[in-house]
Amino acid sequence: MTENNKLYTFLLEYKGGTYISQIEADSNKSALMKWSESLNVSEIEGIGEKMKEQIKNAAKLETPSLLQGMNNVWCATFLLAGNLALVNFVKTETD
C-alpha cells in the first residue's frame, strides 16, 4: 500500500447476497470508483458485464454519503434492473 492510499472494505448487498471486497485508494470517492472498476461480476449473481458498466458510470456521478454518527463509513446506492444495490464501505485501519 502506498503512503497516500488507505484500505477500504466494501460490502455490497444485492438480491439477497452479500459480497465483500477491499480496495486501496486515496479518498472515499476514488475508492468507490476503483471498487466499481474492479468488480468481479462472475461472483455476483444477477450482475453481468452490462450492469457493471452501469455501476461504473453511476459511481463517477455518485457522492458517497457519510453515515450519520459514524466515522469513516459511507454508503452509496445503485438501481440495477429495478433492484437496489446497497454499498456500504469503511476506511479500514491496518496493522
N, C-alpha and C positions, 0 to 999 in steps of 0.2 A: 504494500500500500504506500502510495507516495505521501509526502508530508502534508499536502493540502487536501488530500482525499480523506473522506470519512466512510465508514461502513454503514450501510443502510439495510435493514431487514424488511422485506416486503411480504405481506400476507394478502393474497388475492382470494376473495370469496366469490365464486361464480357457480350458479346452478347446483348448489348443494355441496360443492367441493371446495377445499381449502388448499391453496398452493403457496409454498413458501420459497423465497429465494433471497439472495443477498447481492448487493451491488456496491461498488466503490465509486464515489463521486464527490465533487467539491461543494455541492449545495443540494438542498432538498429538491429543487426544480430540476437540476441536471440529473439527480438520482432517478426521478420519475421518468425522464426521457430515456436514460440509459436502460432502465428496467424494461420499458416498453420495447426497446430495440432488441433486447436480449431474451425476450420471452421465448420459451421452448414450447410452442403450441402443440407439439405432439404429446406433451404431458398433461394438457388441459382439455378435458372433454368438452366438446361443443365449440371450441375456438380453433379456427384454421388460419391459414396464411392471409386470407382476405380480411378477417376480423383483426388479425394482428396489425395490418396496415391501418385499419380504422383506429385502433388503440394508439399506435404511434402518432398518427395525425392529431388525435384528440389530446394526447399528452403534451404536444407542443403548445396547445392553447390553454391547457388546464393550469390553474393556480392551486397547488396543494393547500388544503385548509388545516391549520394547526388545531388539533383537538382541544376543546375548552378544558382548562385545568391541567393540561399535560405539558410536559417539556419534551421537545424533540420527537413528537408523534404527530403525523399528518394523515390526512385522508384525501382520496381522490375517487371519483366515480365515473363510470363509463356505461353507456347504454348500448348493448350489443344484441341486435336482432330481437329487441323487446325485452331483453333480460338485463338486470342490473349487475354490473361487475363492481364490487366494492374493494378498494385497495387501501389498506392501512399500512403505513411504513414508519419505522423507528430508526433514528440515528443511534447506532449500536456502539457501545463502548467495547473496546477490545483490550486485551492484556498486552 
